[in-house]
Amino acid sequence: MKMGMRLKMDQIEREMKKKRSAGSRIGDGFLSVGYFTFTSINITNHDLMMRIFLLLLPMMMMMMMIMVISSSTVVVVESTHCDSPVIFNFGDSNSDTGGYSAGLGIPFGPPNGRTFFHTSTGGRLSDGRLIIDFLCESLHSSYLTPYLESLDPNFRNGANFAISGSSTLPEYVPFALDIQILQFVRFRSRSIDLVSRGKSVKNFVDEEGFQNAIYTFDIGQNDLAGAFSRKLSYEQVIENIPSYIAEIKYALWNIYQHGGKNFWIHNTGPFGCLPQRLATTSPIISTGDLDQYGCIRSLNDAAKVFNEGLRALCEELRSEMKNAILVYTDIFAIKYDLIANASKYGFENPLMACCGYGGPPYNVNSTVGCGQTGYNVCTDGSKYISWDGVHYSEAANSMVASKILSTNYSTPQLKFDYFYEIDESHTIWVPGTIKVSLDPAMVRFDLAMVRFDPVRNMSRLRKGVKLKNRRFLERAQEMRDKVAAGFLIDLVLVLLISVSLLPIPTHSAAAVHDQCKKNPIIFSFGDSNTDTGGLVSGLGFNVNLPNGRSFFGRSTGRLSDGRLVIDFLCESLNSSYLSPYLDSLAGSDFRNGANFAVVGSSTLPKFVPFALNIQVMQFQHFKAHSLDQANTKGSRRFIDDQGFKNALYVIDIGQNDLADTFSKNLSYARVIRRIPLILAEIKTAIKTIYDEGGKNFWIHNTGPLGCLPQMLSLVRAKIRVYDLHGCIRTYNDAAKAFNEGLRVLCAELRSELKNTTIIYVDIYNIKYDLVANSTKYGFNNPLMACCGHGGPPYNYNSSYTCGHPRCGVCEEGSRYISWDGTHYTEAANTIVASKIFSTTYSTPQLKFDYFCRA
């Protein structure tokens, strides 16, 4: 019997040392300045009228505010529960509340969510709530918003970084535990920064909130299941466990180093009792490997070994992390008890899925999953432990949560609300009224939540509420006159300052508005050539200075010293820059569209982050949620159906497909044979968007791949044929073949898709012209990177890319075409954009703003 095996913590330490020696520190990243263009301001009659209106606006708003606050009353209650709890969760599908659906656009369709949410839009793999939902309910807190949910998110009570399919290893792949930690580090930095700059605290977490938050972990099941799926022996799986534990230790330490001190850690459940494992493994296991309840003994024994290592880790960290609390919860014992005593808890068929295919004994089929064509689903999910063969039903999750909250399975035996027990210094939240502190030294009136006249209702406050702390009332009385005297003055000042910061329309901006009859909306799909921050937002990777030095003066996630071509296209319409779809924090204004492009993206393979088909599915998720918000809230913050129909859909992808194919040492002939597959994916993407109502498409072909310093450097020692300007001829010929196929595809779709406009733009000739006539455009060294390592002729080294400490950067980026060996400088992007605007390189020759003038 393979039980009771205790892990040696020195094995885990060795794994941690390997990580340190590899230099993989959270927060490490690559460091990667153009020029400003100014437009003269001409004061017109329109400007004068606007200035008069803006001067009158504060008085109008003040009168409206007075009418609102004078008619309201105050409601104050005494809380016996906890102060605005904040939870950050890390894990896999057992606690994913919609991250997978939001981040990858892959929906979990019906019947998921049928029991509680009555809809599948919850993104949970269950018929209802998960354990993490019940834990939030126990604190009277709203459910956690997925970190990757960018459309109208609510992070006031924390965020959920858990994603279905996640594991601890391998590292640096979406969405492994270390990626979730990188996402958290970015979230923390951005959230604190936004709060410090005066953004509404109700939507974000301040530094104190991060310090007092609960950090919940539930991960490891996929590591074990994946190891067994690879046909590793039991002994080999056990040998891997210290590596999994080391990753968890690494994650805990990083959160602790960022101020976290309250940890709630779940061990892994008896995955040898999952119907999925039983159905897929039963033909090859012996009856001797089944325990008395029909579970696979070896799988459960591996889970126990993992859990013992996790328990020992928590014990070790309690002595190492000062002022930290680590609660270890025995989920295995809880879930195994449900299996062993199923009838006691009202469950039938404890090893059979409610939703699946195949019927008894497990109702699981590897080719027909829950929600897929042919599936069947039980009538009463409350009689089943397993929902879909892997995940638990809401009834089972409810039972597990109740046992967690009992403290009987926790070490130490602390209640989940221990971290938020009320005392007289805690804040009470009174929804929709006033934020009141019981700290006798302070009373805060949050203008965002005030709905009462502080003067008229102070006596009502004193009479209507019995407060234990008399000094609170005395302090409130002292503030009465200050609030009364300062309220209106402060309001006027705030409004005047806000108005003074509003931009005054310039002559050129007004001209664009005269041309555009509709609000310009753009959706962009592509790779690093158009990524305005998706990689940084989605995966938490750092793209630091000198990237962004020229125009933004800071890194924005763009792989350039400044603006990209897509930025100049937006500027031409007087539209703000596109927010990355994956950016869920403030500043993500999607009224003018969204950017789905992410660094490294390609068309193939499919269904991997963030291939073109994934970007299109993200768009479908975005569209559905935006329409839902627009219809239910009627807000202009969201795009309505007409907006999606009139939008412009920009596609710039394919370069990585060609580059990756060459990097695999495939022959030119084999690269050419792959091109139709790439084009087929682009065609599918366009037709899918068309089926969603899109009718305006702006398609860029790919640039001269053989002129990139990166390509020239990587194949330098191989046999190559250069063209007249020093570019690799075969690489450029492959790009031309791809472009010809794309041109033909656009022509084909114009006749196939009714009422569409498809513009094909020859980016190749625009960029090749820059290289061939570099001196004409003021560029030096057209094949050399501004930011890199190695010096002439290419200044590129794959081991020391732009931003690495050993990299150098040119003083004047405007003299270079290539910024980092792969991506263009802002100066080069400016010229590319100007040539796009000329329409000379477009088929048909329509201006970029055609879609908003119709």
N, C-alpha and C positions, 0 to 999 in steps of 0.2 A: 504494500500500500504506500503510494508515493505522497505522504503527507508529513506535515511538521517540519519541513525543510526550512531552515532559517537562513536568510540572506546575510552575507558578511558585508558590513557597511564599508569595509575598505575597498570592496569591489566598486561600490558606488563612488567612493572618493577618487578611484582611478579614472572612472568615466568623467568625473567633473574636471580632473586635471587635464584630460584629453581635450575637453571643450575649451579650457583656459589657454592651453598651448596652441590651439587652433585659432585663438584670437577672436572667438565668437562672443563678443560682449554686447549685451543689449544697449542700444544707443549708438553703437559704432555705425558709421555710414561713410559714404563717399562724398567728398567735397566736390563739387564740380567747378566787362560790364558794358551793351549797344549804346544807344543814344536815344534822346527824347526828341519827339517832334512836337512843335508847338503850332497852334493855330491862332491867328490873330482874332481878337474879339471885336466884333462890330456891333455897337449898341443900336438896336432897331426899335421900332414902335412896339414890336412884340416883346422885346426885352424890357422896355419901360413899363408896359402893362404888367409883365410878370413881376417886376420889382415892387410895384405898388401892391399887387396882390399878396406878395410875400410879407410886406410890411403889415398888412391888415390881418394876415392869417393868425398871429398869436392872440389878438384880441378876440377873434371869432372862436378859436379853440378854447380860450379861457372861459368865455361865456357858456359854451357847451359843457365844459367840465363842471362849472358851478351848478348848472341845472342838474347834472347827474348826481353829484355828491350831496346836494342839499336835500334830495328826496330819498336818500338811502338810510338804512339803520344798521346798527352794529350787532353782531351776534358773537358772543364769546363763550366758550365752553371750557370746562376743566377736563384735561386729558388724563386718563389713567393708564394709557398705553405708552407708546414709544415715540420719540422724535424722529421726523422724516428720515427713515432708514435708507441707506445707500448700499447696494449690493453689486458686486462685479463677479460675473460667473464665467468660468472657463471649462470647456469640456467638449463633448461629442453630441450625438443625436439624442442621448438620454436627457439633455438639458437645452437643446437647441430650440429656441422659441421663434424661429423664422429667419435665422441668419443664412442658412443655405439657400432658401428661396429668394431672399433679397440680394444676396451677394452673387449668386450664379444665375438667378432668374429661372431656376428649375422648380416648378411648382409641385407641391404635394397635394394632389387632387383629392376629390371625394373618394371614399367616405371619411378620410382623415378630418378630425375636428367636429364630427357630427354630433357628439354627445353634449358638449358644453358650448362650444363656439357656434355650432350649427352652420359652419362654413369651413372650407379648407384653406382659407386665406391666412389662418393663424401660423402656418408654416411648421406645425408640430407633427411629429410622427407618432400620433396617437389618436384615439377617438375624442380626446379632450385635453384636460390639463396634465402638465408634467409635474414631477416632484418640485422643481424650482418654482412653479406657479403657486403650489400650495404653501411653500415656504414664504413666498412674498405675501400671500394672503394672511399668513399668521402674524405678519407685522403691519397689517392693514395698508400694505403698499401695492401700487399698481404692478402689473406684470412687467418684466424686464424687456426693454426694447433691444432688438439685435443691433450690435454696433454697425453693421453694414446696411441697416435700414435708413436710407438717406432722405426719404420723403416724409416730411413732417414728423421727425422722431421726437421722443420724449425721454431725456436722459436725467431728469431731476432725481430719480431714485437709483441711478446706476446704469449699467449696460451689460448686455450678454454677448460674450465673444465666442461662445460655444457654436460649433458648426458640425453638422452631420458628417460622419466619416472621418473626423479628426482623430489623431493619435499623437503620441509623443515623438515618434520617429517614423520616417526620416525627417531631419530638420529642414527648415527653410523651404517647405513645400506647402501650398495652400491646403488646409489651414491647420498645420501642425501646432502643437502647444507653443512652441517658441514664436511662431507667427502671431498667435493670439496675444502673447506677451508684448511683442512689438506693437501690435495694434493698441493695446492698453497704454503703453508708454506714450504713444502719439496722442491718444485720446486724453490722457491726463494732462499733458503739456498744453494742448489746444484748449481744453476746458478751463484750466486755471488762467490761461492767458485771456480768454474771452471774458471771464468773470472779472479779472483785474481791469479790463478795458471798459467795464460798465455794461456788459451784456447782461441780459436778464438771468438772474441766478436760478429762476424757476426752471430753466431749460438745461442747466449745466451744473456741474459739481465743483465746488470751490476746494481749496487746499485742505481745509479742515474736514470736508466731506470725504476726501480720499483717505485721510488719516484714520477716520472713524469707521470707514466702510467695512463690510464683511466681504471677504474674498472666498468664494466657493469654488471648489474643484471637484470634478467628476470625470475622470479620464483614465484610460488604460485598457478598457475592454477591447477596443479595436486593435491595439498592439498585440494582445494575446490571441485574439481571433485571427488576425492577419498572419501571425506566425504559424499557427496550426494550419491555416488555409494553404500556406506555402509548403505543406507536407514536411515541416520540420518535426523531428522527434521530440518527445516530451523533454528529454535531457537538453536538447538544443534550445527549446523554448525557455527552459529555466535559466540557461546560461545568458539569455538576452535580457532577463528581467532587471538586473542591475542597471542596464543602460536606460530602461524606461524610468526607473526610480530616479536616476541621475537627472533626467530631463525635468521631472517634477520638482526635484530639489532646486535645480537651477531657476525654475519659474518662481518658486516661492521666495527664493533669495532676492530675485530682482524686484519683485513687488515690495518686499520688506525694505530694500534699499531705496525704493521710491515712496516710503512713508507708510506702507500698509502694515498693520499689526494684528488684524483679526482674521484668522483663517479657519474655514470650515471645509474639511476634506473628506470626501466620500471614497471608500474603497470600492473595488469592482464587484459586481454581482456574480451569481453562479451561472456563467454563460454556458456551462455544460447542460443546463436545463432549458435553454432556449429552443423552441421548436425548429428554428432555422438550422441550428447546429445539429440537432437530432436528425432532421430530415436529410441533410446533406452528408452526414457522417455515418448514419446508421448502417449503410451497406458494407462499410469496411471496418466496423468495430465489432468486437466480440461481446456477447452478452455478459461476460465477466467484467467488462469495463463499464457496465451500467450499475448504478447504486440502487438501493431499495425503492427509490421513487422514480426510477427510469431515466435519471440524468447521467451524462457521461462523466465518469469519475475522474479520468485523467485531466479533462478540461477544468473541472472544478478544483482539482488539486493544484493546477497551475495558478488559478485565480487566488487560492489560499496562500500560495508562496508569494505572489505579487502583493497581496494584502499584508502579509507579515512584514515584508520589506517596507511597505508604505507606513505601517504602524511604527516600525523602528525608526524610520526617517522622522516622523512627527515627534517622537520622543527625543531624538537627537536635537532637532531644531528648537525644541522648547528650552533647552539649556544654552543654545547658541544665540538665539534671537532675544535680546533684552526687551522686556515690556510687550512681548508678543504673546498672543493666545492662539494655539493651534488645537482645534477640536477634530478628532479623528472619529468618523462615524462608520459603523460596521454595516454597510448596506448588504453585504453578502449574507450575513445572519438573518437580516430582516427579510430579504427576498426568498431565501431558502426556506424560511419558516412558512411563507405563503404557499410554497410548493408542497412542503411536507404536511401541512395542515390545511389544505385547500378547502375542504368541506366546512371546517370550523369557521372560515371567513366568508363562506357563501359562494365559493368558486367551484365550477365544474370543469372537468378536463384541463387540469393545470398545465399540461404540456402541449395543448392544442391552440393554434392561433384563431382568433375570432375572424380576422380578415385575411383571406389567402386563396389557395386553390389546392384541391386534392382530397379534401375530407380527412377523416380520422386516419392515423392517430395524431398527425401534426398539422394538417391542412396547410402545408407549405410546399411550394414548387418553385424552383430556382428561376424558371422562365416566366412565371405568371405571379407577380407580386400583388400586394394589396393595391387596389385602384387601377390595375392594368386590365386589359381586355380579357374577360373570362373569369375574373375573380368572383368569389362569393364572400358574403359577410354575415355574421351571426345577427340574430334579431336583438338579443340583449347582451351588450358588451360587458355589463356589470357582472356577468357570470364567468367571465374569462380573465385570466391573469395576463396572457399575452394578447396584444392587439394584432400584430402583423407577423409574428414569428421571431421578432427581435426586440421590439419595444413594448412596453407595458400599457395596458388599458388605463383609462382614467380611474376606474374603480381600484385597480391595483396600486396605481400611483398615490391615490388618496390614502390607502392603507399604509403604504411605505412612509409617506410623509407624517402620518399620525404617530408612527413608531419612532421616527426621527425626533419629533417634537417631544416625545415622552422622556428623552435623555437616557433611556435605559441602554441604548446602543452607542453612546458617545463617551469618548475619553478626552478630557475630563467630562463629567456629567453636567454640562452647562446647557441651559435652554437656548434655543435659537435667538430669542429676543434679549439674551443676556447683554449684548452689546448696545442695546438701546433702552435699557431700563430708565424710566423717567425719574428725574430729580428736579429740584426747584430752579436749577440753572438752565434747564432745557427749554427749548422753544415749542410752543403749541401752534399747530397749523389749523386755522379755521378756514376751510375752503370758501373762496369767494368773498371773504370779508377783510380781515386784518391779520397781519403777522405780529403777534404779541410775544414778548419775552418775559419769562418769570424771573429773570435776573434783576434784582432790585436796583441795579445800577443802570439799567437801560430799558428804554421803551423805543421800539423801532416801528415807524409807520412806513410800510412799503407802498409807494405810490402806484405800483403795478397792481396792487391788490386792494387798495383803499376804495371803499364804497360807502363812506359815511362822512358826515360833517364833523370834524374832530372837536369843534367848539360846542355845537348844539347837543351832541350826544355824549359828551364826557360825563355829565351828571347821570345819564341813563346807564353808562358803563359802571359808574360807582354804585348805583342803587341796585342794578340787576345782577351783579355777580359777587359772590363771596369768595374772596381770595385769601389764602392763608398768609401771604406775605404782605403786611400792611405797608411796608416801605415801597412796594410796587405801586400802590395807589398814590402815595405821596410823590413819588417820582413822576407818575403820570400827570398829577395835578401841576407839578412844576413845569411840565412841558406844554401845558395847555396854551399859555400865552405865546410861547415860541411857535407852536404849530399854527395858532390863529394868525399871528402877525406875519409869519414867514411863508405860509403855504402858498398864497397867491403870488407873492413876489418871486418865490423860487420857481413856480410854474411858469411865470412870464419869462424869467431868465432862461430857463431850460428851453422853452420854445423859441426864444429869440436866437439863442446859440445854435439850436438845431437848424433854424431857417437860414442863418448866416452861412452854414456849411453846405447848403444845397448848391449844386452847380448851376450856373447861368448858361443857358443854351448859347452855343457859338453859331456863327453863320453857317459853317459847314454842317454842323449837326442838324440845324433846321432844314437845310437843303435835303438831307437824307430823309428826314421825316416827311417832307413834301413828296418825295419819290415813293416811299413805302406807304401803301394804303393799309397794310396789315402789320400788326406787331411781329417783327422778325423772330422766328423760332428756328433753332438749328439743333439737330441731333447728329453727333459725330461718332463714327466707328473707325477703329484703326489700331495703330501701334504707337511706338514712342515718338513718331513724327508728329502726332497730334495729341499725345497724352498731356493734359494740363494738371496732373496731380493724382491720377487714378492709382498708380502703383503705390505711392506714398500713403494714400488714404486707405486703400484696400488691404495692403499687406504690411503696412507699418514700416516699410524700408525707408531709410533716410536717403534723401538726395539733397545734400548740403551745398553750401558755397564751395567753389565759385560759380556753381550753377545759379542762374538768376541774377548775377551781379550787375549786368548792364542796365536793364530797365527796371526790374522790381527792387533791386538792392537787397534781395534776400532770395532764398530758395523757395520755389513754389511747387516743386515736383516736376518741373519741365527740364528735359535734358537739353539745355541750351544755356547760353549766357543771358538770354532774354526771351522775347516773344517768339512764338511759333507761327507758322503760316495760318493756322486756324484762328489765332488771336487777331491777326491783321484782317482776316475775313470778317470777324465779328466787329472790329473797329469800323470797317467800311459801312456797316449798317447802323453805326452809333449804338451798338448793343454791348452789354457787358460781356466779359470773357466767360466762356462756358465752364460751369462747375462740373467737376468729375462726378459721375453718378455714384461712385463709391464713397464720396465725401459726405459723411452723415453729420458733421459738425457745422456750426454756424458759418454763414457765408455762402452756403450752398443754396443759391437762389435759382430755382429751375424755371422761372417764368419765361426765360428766353431759350429754354432747351436744356440739354444735358450732354456731357461728353462720356461716351462709353469706351473710348480708346484707352489702352493700357500698355505700358512698356512690355516688349517681348511677345506681343500677341501675333498670331498667325491665323490662317484659315484651317490648317491641319496640324496636329490631329484635333478632332472635334471633342467637345465635352470636357475640355481641360481649361482651367483658368489661364488666360481669359481669351480663348479662341473666338473667332468671329461669331460662331453660332451661339456661344455663351453671351456675347455682347447683345445679340439680337434678342435672346431670351430675357436678358436684363431689361431691354427696352420694353418688351411686352409686359413684364412685371411693373415697370415704371408707369407705363400707359394705363394699365388697369387700376393701379393705386391712385394715380393722378386724377383719372376720371371719377373714381369713387369719392375722392376728396372734393373735387370741383362740384359734383352733384349734391353731396351731402352738406358741404359747408358753403358752397356758392362763393368761394373766395377766388380772387384774381391771382392768388399766389400759386394756383395750380392751373395746368393747361387743360382746356376743355377739348371736346371732340373735334371742333372746328380747327383748333390750334394744331392738333396732330395732323389733320388733313392738309393744312396749308403750310406746314413746316418744310424745311429743306433738310434732306438727309445726305450728309457728307460721308463718303467712304474712301479711306486711304489705307490700303492694306495689301500685303503680298510680298513686301521686301524680305520679311523674315522667313517666309516659306522658301524663297529662292536661296537666301543666304544659308539657312539651315541645311538645305539639300546639298549645297556645295561643301559645307563643313563636314558632311558625312563621307566625303571623298567619292561621291557618285560621279560618274562620267557625265559629260555635257549631254549626251544622248538621253541618259536616264533622267536628267534634270528636265529636259524638254518634254519627255513623256509624262512627267508628273504635273505639268502645267494645266492640262484640262481638268484635273481633280481640284486644283486651286480655284480655277474659274468657276467650276460647278458650285463650290461653296459660296462664292460671291453672288452667283445667280440666285441661289436659294435664299440668301440673306435679302437681296433686293425684292424678290417675290414675296417673302414673308412680310416685309415692311409694307409692300403694296397691299397685301391682303389685310393689313391692319389699318389701311386708309391712306398711307403715304403715296404721294404722286409726284413729288419734286426730288430729283436725285442729282447729286454733284459728285462725280466719280473721278478720283485721281489715279492715273497710272503710276507705276513705280519708277524711281529714279535710276541713274546710272550706277548700279551696284559696284561695278568694277573700278569706279573712281574714288571709293571710300578709303581713307587711310587705313582703317581697320582691315578691310579685305586685302589691300596691298601688302600690309605688314604680315598678316597671317599666312599668306601663300608666297611669301618672298623667296623662300628657298626652293620652291617647286618650279617645275617647268611652266612658264607662262608666255603668252604672246601679248605684248603691249600694243596699244594703238598709238596714234600720233601724239596724243597728249599724256601718255604714261599710264593710261587705265588698262585694266585687264579685259582683253577683247571678248573672251568667252563669257565672262560674267555679264558684260553689257549686252552681248548677243542674246543671252538667256532672258535678260530684262526686256529686250525688244520683242522677243517671241511672246512673252507673257503679255506685254502691252498690246500687241496686235490682237491677241485672243480677247483681251478685255475690250478693245475697240469694237470688235465684231459682236461681242456679247451685248454691248450697249445698243448697237444698231438693231440687233435681233429683238431686244426687249422693248425698244421704242414701238415696234410694230405689234408686239405681243400684248403689251400692257396698255390698255386703253386709257386715254386722258392723262397720260404721264408725260413729264418732261425729264429727260435723262441727258445730262451734260457730261461729256467725256473730256477730261483736261489732260493735256500732254505735259505732265510734270517732268518726264525724262528729258525732253528737248530744252525745257527751261533750265534745268540744272546742268545739263551737259554744256549748254552755252556759257554758263558761269565759269566752268572749268576751262573750256576752250578759249575763252576771251576774258580771262581773269583780270588782266591788267586794264582792260577797257572799263571794268567795273570797280577798279581800285583795290583788287585783292592781290596779295603776295602769296607765294607758296600754295597754290590751289589744292595740292594733294597732301598737305601737312596739317595736323591738328593743332589748334591753339592750346588746348589743355590736354596734357598727356605726359608720356615718359619715353625717353630714348633719343630725342632730338631728330635732326634731319635723317632721312628724307620724309618720314611720315609722322614721327613723334607719337608713336602708338606702341604700347606694350600691354598685352592682355592681362598681365599680372599686376600692373600698376595703372589702372584706368583713372580717368579724371576724378579728382577728389581724394585719391590716395595721398598720404603724406609725402611720398617720393615723387609725386607728379609736379610738374611745373605748369605755369599758365602764362600765356603771352600777355603783354601789357595792353595791346590794342586789338581787341577781338574783331573790330570792323575791318581789319586787313586780312581776315581769314574767312574762307568759305566753311571749313570744317571746324566745329567746336571741340569735339572730343574723339574724332576719328570715325564717328558714325552719324552724328547729328549735326545740323547746320547752325551757324551763328545767327544771331538776330539780324545782323547786317545782310547775310545771304538770304534769310527768310523774308526780309523786307523786299528784296528785289524779286524773289520768286512770287510773292503775293502781288506785287505791282504788275508783273507780266500776266498773272492770272486775270487781273482786273481789265487788262487790255482786250481780252476776248480773242486775241490772235491765236491762242493755243487751245481754244475750246471748240467742241463740236456738239451741237450747233453753237454759233457764236453769240451767246447770250451773256449779258452782264450778270454779275453775282447777285445783284438785288432783284433779279427778274421775278423771283417767287413771291416777293412781298409787294410788288407793284401791280400785280394782276387784279 
